[in-house]
Amino acid sequence: MKTTDPRDFTWQEIQGRLAGTREVVHAWLLRHGPATTETVALGTGISLLTVRPRVSELCAWGFACCVERVTRDGVYRAIPVSEAMALHEESRREAQTNLMF
């Protein structure tokens, strides 16, 4: 996936990515606050090897972000859907404005 991919999708396509294990991880982060992937894995009962790529995907699609680096792992927070939608729309507007110049 290229870094421009998420802004090239409609919000409906982006929101559709928040399903399955991604949705479970996102909901856990919303409820329990910022956490490492190891903490998310322990809290959800999902394997760490499954959680890590889901968190990366959530970050790529705008539903989470890394707020701090701790040794080799990061501390991630969930971005509420309404905030993610606003950020996505802002990114698309900026991209369109840059195309005009």
C-alpha positions as CSV (number, residue, x, y, z in Angstrom):
1,M,0.0,0.0,0.0
2,K,1.3,3.5,-0.9
3,T,0.9,6.3,1.6
4,T,-1.5,8.1,-0.7
5,D,-3.9,5.1,-0.9
6,P,-6.2,6.0,2.0
7,R,-6.8,9.5,0.7
8,D,-7.7,8.0,-2.7
9,F,-10.6,6.1,-1.2
10,T,-14.0,7.4,-0.3
11,W,-14.9,7.5,3.4
12,Q,-17.3,4.5,2.9
13,E,-14.4,2.4,1.6
14,I,-12.2,3.5,4.5
15,Q,-14.9,2.8,7.1
16,G,-15.4,-0.6,5.6
17,R,-11.9,-1.5,6.6
18,L,-12.9,-1.2,10.3
19,A,-14.2,-4.8,10.6
20,G,-13.3,-8.1,12.2
21,T,-10.2,-8.1,14.3
22,R,-9.4,-4.5,13.4
23,E,-12.7,-3.5,14.9
24,V,-12.1,-5.5,18.1
25,V,-8.6,-3.9,18.5
26,H,-10.0,-0.4,17.8
27,A,-12.8,-0.8,20.3
28,W,-10.4,-2.1,22.9
29,L,-8.1,0.9,22.4
30,L,-11.1,3.3,22.6
31,R,-12.2,1.8,25.9
32,H,-8.9,1.3,27.6
33,G,-6.8,4.2,26.2
34,P,-3.4,4.2,24.7
35,A,-1.5,0.9,24.9
36,T,1.3,-1.1,23.4
37,T,0.4,-3.9,21.1
38,E,1.5,-6.4,23.8
39,T,-1.1,-4.9,26.2
40,V,-3.8,-4.9,23.5
41,A,-3.0,-8.6,22.8
42,L,-3.3,-9.4,26.5
43,G,-6.4,-7.4,26.9
44,T,-8.2,-8.8,23.9
45,G,-6.9,-12.4,24.1
46,I,-5.8,-12.1,20.5
47,S,-2.3,-13.3,19.6
48,L,0.4,-10.6,19.5
49,L,1.3,-11.7,16.0
50,T,-2.3,-10.9,14.9
51,V,-2.6,-7.7,16.9
52,R,0.6,-6.0,15.6
53,P,-0.4,-6.0,11.9
54,R,-4.0,-5.0,12.8
55,V,-2.7,-1.9,14.7
56,S,-0.4,-1.0,11.7
57,E,-3.5,-1.3,9.4
58,L,-5.5,0.9,11.8
59,C,-2.8,3.5,11.7
60,A,-2.5,3.4,7.9
61,W,-6.3,3.8,7.5
62,G,-6.5,6.6,10.1
63,F,-8.2,4.8,13.0
64,A,-5.2,4.8,15.3
65,C,-1.9,6.6,15.8
66,C,1.4,6.1,17.7
67,V,1.6,8.5,20.5
68,E,4.9,7.4,22.1
69,R,7.8,5.0,21.4
70,V,8.7,2.6,24.2
71,T,11.8,0.5,23.4
72,R,11.0,-1.5,20.3
73,D,7.2,-1.0,20.6
74,G,5.0,2.0,20.3
75,V,2.1,3.2,22.4
76,Y,-1.0,3.5,20.2
77,R,-4.3,5.3,20.7
78,A,-7.5,4.8,18.8
79,I,-8.9,7.7,16.8
80,P,-12.7,7.9,17.1
81,V,-14.5,7.2,13.8
82,S,-15.9,10.8,13.7
83,E,-12.4,12.2,14.1
84,A,-10.9,9.8,11.5
85,M,-13.6,10.8,9.0
86,A,-12.8,14.5,9.5
87,L,-9.1,13.9,9.1
88,H,-9.7,11.8,5.9
89,E,-11.9,14.5,4.4
90,E,-9.3,17.2,5.2
91,S,-6.6,15.0,3.6
92,R,-8.7,14.7,0.4
93,R,-9.3,18.4,0.3
94,E,-5.6,19.2,0.7
95,A,-4.7,16.8,-2.0
96,Q,-7.2,18.3,-4.4
97,T,-6.0,21.8,-3.6
98,N,-2.4,20.7,-4.3
99,L,-3.4,19.3,-7.7
100,M,-4.7,22.8,-8.6
101,F,-1.4,24.4,-8.1
